[in-house]
Amino acid sequence: MIYLTLFIEFFKIGLFSIGGGMATVPFLMDLARKYPWFTASELADMIAISESTPGPIGINMAKKKAAKNEAVAAVKGSNG
């Protein structure tokens, strides 16, 4: 069930965030409040790390936080 939830939540982020990686931050803040996946403090750390590495911010954050299978579900969802 966690895989489906991750897919759906990151799919919504990918669908509705237009304007680049930083446009996803409000959606990610909602996730931090809605689910116990990460805290606002961890989100700030993930943003800092993701901005310093090459690649899309959402995918870097998914890889940073999630386990392998969960990261795949989140990445697939964010890419549509």
KAMOTA-V729534 format. One record per residue. N is the residue number from 1. RES is the residue in three letters. BURIAL is 1 if it has 9 or more other ideal C-beta (glycine too) atoms within 8 Angstrom, else 0. Layout:
n-><N	N>
res-><RES	RES>
burial-><BURIAL	BURIAL>
This chain:
n-><1	2	3	4	5	6	7	8	9	10	11	12	13	14	15	16	17	18	19	20	21	22	23	24	25	26	27	28	29	30	31	32	33	34	35	36	37	38	39	40	41	42	43	44	45	46	47	48	49	50	51	52	53	54	55	56	57	58	59	60	61	62	63	64	65	66	67	68	69	70	71	72	73	74	75	76	77	78	79	80>
res-><MET	ILE	TYR	LEU	THR	LEU	PHE	ILE	GLU	PHE	PHE	LYS	ILE	GLY	LEU	PHE	SER	ILE	GLY	GLY	GLY	MET	ALA	THR	VAL	PRO	PHE	LEU	MET	ASP	LEU	ALA	ARG	LYS	TYR	PRO	TRP	PHE	THR	ALA	SER	GLU	LEU	ALA	ASP	MET	ILE	ALA	ILE	SER	GLU	SER	THR	PRO	GLY	PRO	ILE	GLY	ILE	ASN	MET	ALA	LYS	LYS	LYS	ALA	ALA	LYS	ASN	GLU	ALA	VAL	ALA	ALA	VAL	LYS	GLY	SER	ASN	GLY>
burial-><0	0	1	0	1	1	1	1	1	1	1	1	1	1	0	0	1	0	0	0	0	0	1	1	1	0	1	1	1	0	1	1	0	0	0	0	0	0	0	0	0	1	1	0	0	1	1	0	1	1	0	0	0	0	0	0	1	1	1	1	1	1	1	1	1	1	0	0	0	1	1	0	1	1	1	0	1	1	0	0>
